[in-house]
Amino acid sequence: MRMSVHLIKLVAGVPDLQSFYEWQQRELFDYHGHVAVPCWTRYKPRQAEDILRSGGSIYRVIKNRIQCRHKILGFEMVERGEEGMRCMIVQDAQMIETMHMPRRAFQGWRYFKHSDIPPDRGVYDGSGLDDALCPEMEAELKDAGLL
């Protein structure tokens, strides 16, 4: 069985998952018939075709915790004026919340080891009606061996 190839990337300047969701809702666009959101980076991954072929996702770190992921739909090199050429990682607009896992800061994106992937919690719809634990409480319960 072939494992999916995934990426992980920090989200800068966003205080929480709800704010990230709201920010992405303002960035929606049509990508070959799919509602998508962009994620900008300098370089296209060398394993881009493997990521697409295997159904890979991009996991996002907010405030030193992996909190969500998006399925990757494509990679497009785009001229961005003074920034020059940039890679747009085209993500499915549907945000999947994951179990919140600690992750130290790093620059750019990285390939994400399959063994480090947190379990999914489900689709995050921004309603604020989630009955899930706050990330801090969840971490404490996990550290105590209760989750």
Rosetta blueprint (number, residue, H / E / L):
1 M L
2 R L
3 M L
4 S L
5 V L
6 H E
7 L E
8 I E
9 K E
10 L E
11 V L
12 A L
13 G L
14 V L
15 P L
16 D L
17 L H
18 Q H
19 S H
20 F H
21 Y H
22 E H
23 W H
24 Q H
25 Q H
26 R L
27 E L
28 L L
29 F E
30 D E
31 Y E
32 H L
33 G L
34 H E
35 V E
36 A E
37 V E
38 P E
39 C E
40 W E
41 T E
42 R L
43 Y L
44 K L
45 P L
46 R L
47 Q L
48 A H
49 E H
50 D H
51 I H
52 L H
53 R H
54 S H
55 G L
56 G L
57 S E
58 I E
59 Y E
60 R E
61 V E
62 I E
63 K L
64 N L
65 R E
66 I E
67 Q E
68 C E
69 R E
70 H E
71 K E
72 I E
73 L E
74 G E
75 F E
76 E E
77 M E
78 V E
79 E E
80 R L
81 G H
82 E H
83 E H
84 G L
85 M E
86 R E
87 C E
88 M E
89 I E
90 V E
91 Q E
92 D E
93 A L
94 Q L
95 M E
96 I E
97 E E
98 T E
99 M E
100 H E
101 M E
102 P E
103 R L
104 R L
105 A L
106 F L
107 Q L
108 G L
109 W E
110 R E
111 Y E
112 F E
113 K L
114 H H
115 S H
116 D H
117 I L
118 P L
119 P L
120 D E
121 R E
122 G E
123 V E
124 Y E
125 D L
126 G L
127 S L
128 G L
129 L L
130 D L
131 D L
132 A L
133 L L
134 C L
135 P H
136 E H
137 M H
138 E H
139 A H
140 E H
141 L H
142 K H
143 D H
144 A L
145 G L
146 L L
147 L L
